């Protein structure tokens, strides 16, 4: 597996199509302010050591630092459908933890998405009632630097 920042050439029409399918939001209508300030990362499969290619993107995530403090927020955490239930979410999270080392990491998760909630809580996230106001029908979770 290769974990690396996504670069402008990664945001091809194929990636934009995947994003639109998963989130049901056209790429050009996403939350521009927050996402344009974020760093996007991708998890790639290196098939037969031929290098990385958009066709073997396994998952992606955006993370952004809040006001230059040791606080990050993570969103659009996604493992593509054909790669789910194979442990890739744990690999992607571990890379994020290294990237955001010594920082609190926040995310919002749909209250009905029990699978995602389990993945996050298995990786040290807990409910946060006070820091950020989640969107309707979402929970705010945090993985605190002081607990890891």
Steps between C-alpha positions, in 0.01 A plus 500: 500500500611854426365790703574841354355845456273525200631742240315695236547230238319254730180704480411362162147455377512140633578619855236771472247239383585273797461795739162592348376139521601451863391835641220582256647850460643613166874569529458865401228558765685365806574717802763711331642705784580216738601248238727736307695564821532130569769253413359201316665162541455178307571135571618321187566138415832445328411225254798297375735783600392695193451818701193686608207558273157653547341164412638348819388767745368316809384791712542866576451757773528874555649647815540861600673672788284733709649849550858372501437321830574132569141424399397337175165416350456209263224459242411306188668189641424240237602152402370415155221244503697216341773530767280517809515237778863422417671708769587801285309744722732409787806551279377838382420608858848396618656720233279790609602449863866526400429812294310664788730371772481692831174663393133455578308361202128568455242365259126489449324170435140429411306370802365215285839388368579246772773334294698824475437575867646161595808554285559838661437389859721192447773750408473719808232751405241598762192722490568868553206698629658843530759591237335511158132510411433208263258523210147365564489123560876480550731437793823684568783260587849583619826311537687699758879533497502459877350152478755360250 
